[in-house]
Amino acid sequence: MKRFHRTIAKLLVVNGYLPKLALAAVIGGVTGLVAVAFHFGLWAAMEFVRLPWTLGILPWWAFAIVPAIGGLAVGLFIHKVARAPETAGQGTDKMIYSFHHQGGNVRARVAPVKFIASIITLSTGGSAGYEGPISQIGSGIASTICKFFKMPRMLRGQFLLAGTAAGLGAIFKAPLAGALTSVEMLYREDFESNAFATSIVSSVVSFTVYIAFVGTAPIISGVSAFPFTNGVELLACALLGIFCFPFSYMYVRCYYAAERRFNKWTAPAWLKPAVGGALISLLVLVYPEVSGGGFDFIDHLMSGLVPHSDVGVLLLLGVVLAKIVATALTVGSGGSGGVFGPSLFIGGVVGAMFAGICELVAPGFIRMPEMFILVGMAAFFAGASKAPIAGVVMVCEMTGSYSLLPGLLIAAVMHMAFSRNWTIYKSQVLNKFASPAHRRDMDRELLQAYDKISRQ
């Protein structure tokens, strides 16, 4: 049996390109099925949690206490039952850290623990995204498979990204964006080109499995085909990219401040998510839009409900600030979720606010103000995560529309230009030269160069 195991491992590791793609497809298939289970599990949990209000048993304001109850349940489950503290907080940053510093190793228990903890957090109104959980779950599945086949360090990292791409490609119904995000989010000014092929295969397979059960409807519905031929609108997109700058700075700093304060607090780790949830409860009373993922609110905005008044703009500003604080409290306190989804939400609302300001200043100057919701989503995520190409493609695939691509690109680049000094993923490094995962590669290349010079 051991000889057979070694033979299979040798074939998959040594025997070239096609076996790696085949293993990436396996990772994609498994992750796709897990993403399907996550989708329906989250839907069922949300229905269960909201049942007392659906039946009219409790008044609407009583829902405000639910995030605190969810935080307590998550804290107890992670720290007392599962004993997997690495599943607390945002999953994407943990995946990035594993790639750079742990050789792609993720404990086998991470995937199931993250699965359950994230469903509890999101269904009870925690302000977090789906991508953090599913990216950590996908990377955990890939890491477990790599351990079974005794993969070397370099290949473990490559398949770790393939698992991440599979999770993102499925949950957002965005196969290309899933692959691009996985290879781009590791660095602030670089991308992991070696992992692109395996990430594409795993993402496409996972996406195919996912839509077979969930359907092909885009995540954000009701998006019109925005014609983009006006140079003035291109300038407006550039201005929106700059307009996103103070909000992304506030988002990143607020999240880090909350995480730092909760880490320094000497209270038991299992209690911290409950405290974060209790603080969110106050926000939910005033701004119920900030609970959960929030894409329903984006759908409402896309349906033409962009307010073009002073009060409307101030209302959207309040939603943005509340979402920033709520996400920082949810994820920073140790709740299980991601910061990718909230960044898309915040960017979309900032775009709607910008459209409202444009209509107040120059009514009718912009043909379709709703388009700035999508531009804001791409620009905000690009600047906050330092993944401009992935952010642009993600928005296009989530909406099923590529007609705004020039505006998305220019807005993303402008936001990147003003936000180069910070990122929402603290484990990101500048480029491959700064990554411990590539230190051996760099040393070998230097030795080869030295050897070549010495022979001349």
N, C-alpha and C positions, 0 to 999 in steps of 0.2 A: 504493500500500500504506500509506504514512504517512497519507494522507487518510482511508482506511478505519479505520485504527487510532485516529485522533483522533475520528472520528465515533462509534465504539463507546464509547470512553472518555467522551465527552461525554454520551452517552445514559445510561450507568451512573452517572455522577457527578451530573449535573444534573437528570435527568428524574424525580426523585421517589422515593417510598417503595417501590413495587413492584420496580423494578430492583434496589434495595439488598437486598430480601428474596430476590430471585432469585440474586444473587451470593452471599448468605449460604448459600443452599441448595447452590450449587456448592462453596463452601468446605467445607460439612458433608459433602458426598458424597466429596470427595477425602480429607478427613481421616478419614472413616469407613473408607475402603479402606486408608489407611495404618495406622489402628488395628488393623484385621484382620491386616495383615502383621506388625505389632508383636506382636500376641498369639501368632500361630503361630510367628513367628521366635523369640520368647522361649521358648516351649514346646520348640521343637526344640533351641535352644541349651542349655537346662537338661537335656534328655535326653542330649545329647552330653557335657556336662561331667560328669554323674553316671554315665556308662556304666561306668567302671572299678569303681565301687562296686556298681552294679546287677549286674554280672557276677561280683562277689566277688573281683576281682583285687587290690584294695587294702583295707587295714583301715579301719574307720570313722573313726579319728582322723586319717588322712592327709588327709581333706577340709579340715582346718583350714588347710592351706597354700594352698588354692584362692583365697580372697579376695586374698591378696598377689599371686598370679599374674594375677588379673583386674585388679587395680589397676595393675600394671605395663603390661598390654596396653592398658588405657584411656588411661593417661598417654602412652604412645608414640603411640597412634592420634590422640589429640586434638592433641597439641603438636608431633609430628614429621611425621605423615603428612597429616592434614587441616588442620593449622594453624588451628584454630578454638577458641581458648582460652575463648571465651564459652560453649561448650557444657559446660565443666567445672562441677561443683557442681549446685545445684538450679536447675531450669529455670523454675519459676514466678516466682521473684524476678527472674530476668532478663527475663521477659515484663513484669512490673510496671514495672521500670526502663525498658524500651523504651517503654512507653506514656507514662510521665510525662516522660521526658527525651530520647527519640530519635524522637519523632513516629511511633511504631509501626513503625520500620524494623528489620528483622531480615535479616541476610545470608542469601542463598539457600542457602548450604551448611550452615546451622545445622540444618535439618530432617534431612537424611540423616546428618550426623555425629552428632547427638543420638540418632538412631534406633539406629545401630550401637553407639555408646559405652554407651548405657543397657542394651542387651541384654547386652553383655559384663559390665557391673557387676552387674546383677541375676542373671544366670545363674551367676555365679561366687561367689554368696553375699554380695555387698555388701548392707548394711542400708540400703535406700532404697525410695522409693515409685515407682509407675508414673506418677503424675499430673504430676510435674515434667517428665519427658521428653515425655509426650504433649501437655502444654499448650504447651511450647516448640516442639514439632514442628508442632502446629496453628497456632500464631501465626506460625511461619516460613512455612508454606504460605500463610496469608492475606496476609502481608506481600509474598511473591513475586507473588501475584496482583494485589495493589494496585499494586505497582511497574509491572506490565505495563500496567495501565489508567491509570497516572499519577494516582492518587487524591490529593486534597489531604490535608493533615495530619490534619484532624478525622476524615475518613472512614477513614484508615489505622488510627487508634486504635480506631475502632468495629469494623472488620473484624478487627483483631488479637484483640480480645476474642471475636469470633465464632469464630475459629479455636481459641482456647483452650477455649471452651465446647464446641465440637465434639469436641475430644480428650477432655475430661473426661466429657462425656455418653456417649461411646462406651465408653471403657475401664472406667468404673464402672457401665455400664448404668443411668445416672441422668440422663435428658435435662433434667429441670427443675433438678436440683441442679447440673448442668454449667453451665447458663445463669446460675443465681443465683451460683455461685462466681466465675464470670468477671467479673461486674459488681460483686461485693461485696468481693473480696479486694484491690482497688486501694486502698481507704481503711480507716482504722480506725473512722471514724464517718460513713460516707457510702456511696453506691453510684452506679455509672455508669448512670443511667436511660436515657440516649440509646441505649445499646447493647443494651438488653434484648430488643427485638424481633428484631434480627438474630441475637443469641446464641441465642434460643429456636429460631429456624428452623434455624440451623446445627447446634445440638445435637440436635434431633429427627431431622434428616436423617441425621446421622452415627450416631446411636443405631440408627436403622432399618437402615442399611447393615451396621452391626457385628453386630447380633443375627441378621441373615439368614445369617451365616456361623458365628457363635459359639454362638448359641442364647439363649434368654430366661431361663435359670436365674439367680437372683440371685447376686451375688458372695459373700454370706455365706448359706450354706444352713442348713437345719434350724431356722429361727426359728419359734417357736410364736406364735400370736395371744395376746399378753399382755393380759388384761382389766385395764383401768386405772380402777378405781372407788374406790380406797381412799385417803383423805386422808393416812394415815400413810405410804403409799408415795410420795405426792407430796412429803411432808416429807423422806423419805429421799433422793429424787432431788435436792432442793435441797442437802442435806448432801453428796451425792456431788459436785455441782458445786463446792462449797467444797473438798472433799477433793482434787479434781484440781489445785487452785491450786499447791501446792508442787512438784508433778511437772512442770507446764507451765513454771514458772519455771526449774526445773533443766534442762528440755529446751532451752529457748531459750538460756539462758546457756551451757550446755555446747556447743551448736552454734556459737554466736558465738565462744566461746573457742577451739574447735578451728580454726575458719576463720581467726581472727586469727593464731594461732600458726603455722599452715601458710603463711599469706601472708607472715609475717615471716621464715620460714626461708629461708635463702639457697640451699638445694639446688635442683637443676633441677626445673622445674615437672612434667616428665613422671615424675619419681621419687616425687613426693609421694603420689599415690594408692596406689602400691605399699607405701609405709610405713604409710599408713592401713590398707590391707588386712592387712598383717602384724600390726598391733596388734589388728585384729578377730579374727584367727585364734585368739588366746588366749581371747577371749570365746566363740567358736564351740565350743571344746572343752568348756566348762562349760555354756553355754546355746546349744545348736544352734538354738533357736527364733528367735534374733535375725537369722539370715541370711535374705536375700531379703525379700520383702514381708511374710510372716508371717501371712497370712490363714488358712492351714491350721490354725495354732494357735488362732486365734479360733473356727474351726469346731469344734475339739475342745472348747473351753470351752463353746460353745453347746450341745453335745451332752450337757451335764449333768456335765461333769468339773470343776465348780467345787469346789476343795478347801475344806472347812469345818473346818480344823484349824490349829493354830499353825504347823506345818511347811509346810502348804499355802500359807498367807498369806505366809510368809517366802519360799517358792519363787517366788511371783508377784512379790513385791517385787524379788527378784533379777533376774527376767526384765525388769521395767520398767527398772531401773537399767542393765542390760546393753544393752537396746535403745536407751536414750538415748545411752549412750557409743558404741555401734556406729554409730548413725546420724550422730552428730557426726563420727566418724572417717571414715566412708565419704564423706559429702557435703562435709564441711569440708575434707578433704584434696584435693578435686578430682575425686572419683568422680562419675559421671554418674547422677543420680537425683533423687528428690523427697523432701520432708519432710512432705508431706500424708499419704501412706500410713502412715508410721511413727507419726504423731500419732494416727491412728485405731487402730492396733495398741496403742500405749501406753495410750490412753484405754480401750480394751476390757479390757486386763489390769488397769488400775487399778480399773475397775468390778467385775471378778471378785474382786479383792482386797477391795474394799469390801463385796461380798456375803458373802465369807467372814468378815469381821469382824462383820457383822450377825448371821450365823448363830452365831458364837461367843458374842456378847453376849446375843442373844435368839433362841434356836432357834425356828424356825417362825413368827416374827413377820412375816417377809416371805414372801408366798405363792410367788413364783417368782424366786428369787435371780438366775437367768440373765439376767433383763431388765436388770440393772444393767450388763451388758457393753455393751449397745447404748447405754444412757444415758451411760455413761462415754465411749464413742467420740464421741458428738455433743458432749458437754460439753467434752471435752479439745480437740477440733479447733476448736470455737467460740472458746475462750479463747486458744488458741495463735495462731490465724490472724486473729482479729477478724472472723469471718464466721459469725455465729450462725445466721441463717436457712439459709444454704447448708449448714452442718454438720448441722443437724437434718434437712433434706430429703434430704441425701446418705445418711445412715444409714437413713432410711425406704426410699429407693429401692434401696439396696444389699441390704436384707433383704427387700424386698417386703412390708413391714408398716408400717401407720400407727397401730396401736393404742396405741403408747406416746407419741404425739405430745405430750400435755400434760407428761409427765415429762421428755421430751427438751428441751422448750422451757424449763422452769423450771430444769433443770440447766445448760443453756447460758447462760442469763441470769445465774445465780449465779456461774458461773465467769468470765464476762465482767466482772462487778462487781469481782472480786478481781484481775483480770489486765489492767487497763486500761493499765498503764505499759510493756508489752512486747508484741512480736509476733515470730513466726518469720520474717516477711517484712520485711526491713529496708528495702526500697524502698517500702513502704507510706507514704502520707502521711495526714494527719489527715482532710482532706475535699477537695472540689473546689477550694476557695479556696487550698489549699496546693499544688495540682498545677500544675507548669509547663505541662502540656498544656492547661489551661483559662485560662491567663493572658491570652491574647488575647481570649477570650470575656468575661472579667471586665472587661478594659479597655474593650471595646466597650460593655458594659452601663453602665459608669460614665460613658463619654462621652455615651451617649444620655440618661442621667439628668441629667447636667450641662447638656446642650443643652436639655432640656425645662424645667429650672429657669430657665435664662437667658432663655427666651422668655416666661416668665410675668411 
